[in-house]
Amino acid sequence: MSAQDTIRQTVTSNPVVLYMKGSPRMPMCGFSASATQMLGACGVTNFVSVDVLLDPEIRQGIKEYANWPTIPQLYVNGEFVGGSDIMREMYEAGELQKLLEGVAKPA
């Protein structure tokens, strides 16, 4: 399976996916840390994180998949939302919370 196929399968089969540097417990950059903190602040406790530092093909492939040059990248219900800057703008406007309502939260 190609990197693009792997990425497509991951983002379409999970409600919330964050491509990041490191893991939610140990982010390897400030932008990835900020993205995971915003998800937590929105009450999202169950999301798939993909550490792009573990696979150079995925690291490059995710940039091509969404035609977005930076990481982290957030996907909700298979749709690209944006990077940490877009997430921050949406969070401050209350839009990220609305987008994530009922998604990847405990029942």
Secondary structure per residue as TSV (DSSP state, phi and psi in degrees):
chain	resnum	aa	ss	phi	psi
A	1	M	-	360.0	135.6
A	2	S	-	-75.6	164.4
A	3	A	H	-58.3	-41.1
A	4	Q	H	-62.7	-41.3
A	5	D	H	-64.6	-42.5
A	6	T	H	-62.0	-45.4
A	7	I	H	-62.3	-48.0
A	8	R	H	-57.3	-45.6
A	9	Q	H	-63.7	-41.5
A	10	T	H	-64.5	-48.5
A	11	V	H	-73.4	-25.5
A	12	T	H	-90.7	-14.6
A	13	S	S	-107.3	6.2
A	14	N	S	-134.4	137.8
A	15	P	S	-64.7	-37.9
A	16	V	E	-134.5	124.2
A	17	V	E	-130.4	132.1
A	18	L	E	-121.4	114.5
A	19	Y	E	-85.3	122.6
A	20	M	E	-146.3	171.9
A	21	K	S	-97.5	115.2
A	22	G	B	93.3	-155.5
A	23	S	-	-126.9	165.2
A	24	P	S	-56.7	-34.7
A	25	R	S	-78.8	-24.0
A	26	M	S	-143.1	70.3
A	27	P	B	-64.6	145.0
A	28	M	S	-103.7	7.8
A	29	C	S	-154.3	157.7
A	30	G	H	-63.2	-34.0
A	31	F	H	-68.1	-40.7
A	32	S	H	-66.6	-39.4
A	33	A	H	-61.6	-44.2
A	34	S	H	-62.3	-42.2
A	35	A	H	-62.4	-44.3
A	36	T	H	-68.5	-35.1
A	37	Q	H	-64.6	-40.6
A	38	M	H	-65.8	-40.3
A	39	L	H	-60.6	-44.3
A	40	G	H	-62.6	-40.2
A	41	A	H	-65.8	-24.6
A	42	C	T	-86.9	1.1
A	43	G	T	84.7	10.4
A	44	V	-	-82.3	113.9
A	45	T	-	-111.8	-12.8
A	46	N	-	-129.2	93.9
A	47	F	-	-138.6	158.5
A	48	V	E	-90.7	128.0
A	49	S	E	-113.5	140.8
A	50	V	E	-122.1	119.7
A	51	D	E	-83.5	106.4
A	52	V	G	-70.3	-15.3
A	53	L	G	-72.7	-16.2
A	54	L	G	-83.9	-16.8
A	55	D	-	-146.4	107.3
A	56	P	H	-59.8	-31.6
A	57	E	H	-67.9	-40.4
A	58	I	H	-69.4	-40.4
A	59	R	H	-58.4	-44.7
A	60	Q	H	-76.8	-39.5
A	61	G	H	-62.6	-36.1
A	62	I	H	-68.9	-32.1
A	63	K	H	-65.6	-37.7
A	64	E	H	-76.9	-35.5
A	65	Y	H	-56.6	-47.2
A	66	A	T	-102.1	0.6
A	67	N	T	53.4	46.8
A	68	W	-	-130.2	124.0
A	69	P	-	-79.9	-11.4
A	70	T	S	-117.6	163.0
A	71	I	S	-126.9	137.3
A	72	P	-	-81.7	164.4
A	73	Q	E	-135.2	132.0
A	74	L	E	-106.9	135.0
A	75	Y	E	-124.3	132.7
A	76	V	E	-126.8	124.6
A	77	N	T	50.7	43.1
A	78	G	T	82.1	-4.2
A	79	E	E	-105.9	137.3
A	80	F	E	-70.2	127.7
A	81	V	E	-97.2	-50.5
A	82	G	E	153.4	-173.7
A	83	G	-	-93.9	-168.3
A	84	S	H	-64.7	-30.7
A	85	D	H	-68.4	-43.6
A	86	I	H	-66.1	-42.8
A	87	M	H	-58.0	-43.8
A	88	R	H	-62.4	-45.7
A	89	E	H	-60.6	-44.8
A	90	M	H	-65.2	-40.5
A	91	Y	H	-62.7	-46.7
A	92	E	H	-65.4	-27.2
A	93	A	T	-89.8	-2.7
A	94	G	T	81.3	3.5
A	95	E	H	-78.0	-34.5
A	96	L	H	-66.6	-40.9
A	97	Q	H	-59.8	-44.5
A	98	K	H	-64.5	-42.9
A	99	L	H	-60.7	-37.1
A	100	L	H	-93.5	-0.4
A	101	E	T	-56.8	125.1
A	102	G	T	75.5	1.9
A	103	V	S	-103.9	126.3
A	104	A	S	55.5	39.2
A	105	K	-	-117.7	153.9
A	106	P	-	-65.3	147.4
A	107	A	-	-73.7	360.0
